[in-house]
Amino acid sequence: KANLVAKNQVETWMIAQKITEAHGDKFLAILQPSAHIGNANTSHLQLDNNSIYQARGQQIKTVYPLIRELAIKRGINFVDFTKVYDGKEFIYIDTSHASPNGHERIAKKLQEIIYND
C-alpha cells in the first residue's frame, strides 16, 4: 500500500509538472513537514501516547522515503521541507497544523528557493 500511495503522489506531481511546463511556467513540488519526521519540538503533542498518532507516524515514515526516491528517479522538481520545523521552538499546533512562526519559516524557505532560482 505504501508503494501505491507514493506512486500516486509522484504521478500527481508529474502531471502537474507537465501541465505547468506546457504553459511556460516552472513547477515545484513540496514534500511538506510532518510532526512525525524530523526533529521538531513535538513534546506537547504526546505522539507516543496516542495509537492513532503512532499509526499515522509509521505510515508517514514509510511513505515519505518512497516518495523522495520516486520523485528523484522521475526527475520531479521538488523540495523536501520535512526538516523546516526542526529545533526547540514550538511550531506544531497539532500533528498537521503549524503556528504563525511555522508559516514564517516556510515562507522564508520558499523565498530563498524562488530568489535563488
N, C-alpha and C positions, 0 to 999 in steps of 0.2 A: 504494500500500500504506500509506503514511504517513497518508493521509486516512482510510482504513478503520480503522487502529489507533486514531487519535484519536477517530473517531466511536464506535467500540465502547467506548472508555474513558468518554467523556462519556455515552453511553447507559446504561452500567452505573451511573454516578453518578446519572443521572436516575431510574432505577428505585429505587435505594437511597434517594434523597431522597424519592420519593413514598411508599415503604413507611414510612420513618421518620416523615414528617409525618402519615401516616394514623394512626399510633399516638400522635400528640400530642407527638412529640419533634422536635428540631431536627437536621438533617443538616449535616455539614461534611466536604467532600472535601478532601484534601490532595494537592497536586502535590509529590511527595517530592523531596528533594535528589538530586543526581547528581554524581558526580565529574567528569562531562563538561560541566557547566553551572555558571556562577557563577565565583567567584574563590577557591575553597578551595585550601589548600596541598596539592597533589597531586604535588609534586616527587618523592616517594618511590615513586610508583606507576608511573612511566615510561610514561605513557599514550601518548606519541608513538612508543614503540619496539615496540609490540605491535599487529599488524594486527587482532587481534580487538577490542582496546580501541578502536582507531581506528574500526572499523566500527560498534561499539556507540555510540561517542560521536557519530558522524554521524547515526545513527538517532535518538538522543535529541534532538540539536539540531534535527532536522527535525520530530519528532513533538510535542515539548513546546509549541512556539508554536501549533500547530494545536489542541492540547487546550485551551490557555488561551483561544484565540479562540472555539472552540465552546462552552466552558463559560460564558463571559460571554454569548454570544448566547442560550444556552438558559436562562439565569438560575440556574445551579447555584451553590449556596453553597459556595465553595471558597477555599482559601488557597494561595498559591504559596510553598513553602518551599525553592525552588531556591537561594536565597542565604543560607540559615540557617548554612551552614558556611563562609561566606566569611571570610578572614583568614589570618594566618600560622601559627596553631596547627594541628598535625596532628590531623585528625579522622577521615579515612578509614583503615580498616584495609586495605581493598581497594576496588575500584571500587563495591561495593554495600553495604558494611558500615561502620558508624561505631563509634568508640570510646565509652567511657562519657561523656567530655566532650561528644561529639556528641549523645548521647541527652539529656544535661542541657540542651543548647541547645534541642532540640526540645520538651522538657517545659516549659521556660520560655516559649517562644513559644505553646504550647497554653494554658498557664496565663493568659497575657496575653489571649488571644482569649476564653477562657471567662469570665474575670472582667470583661472589658470589654463583654461582650455583655448 
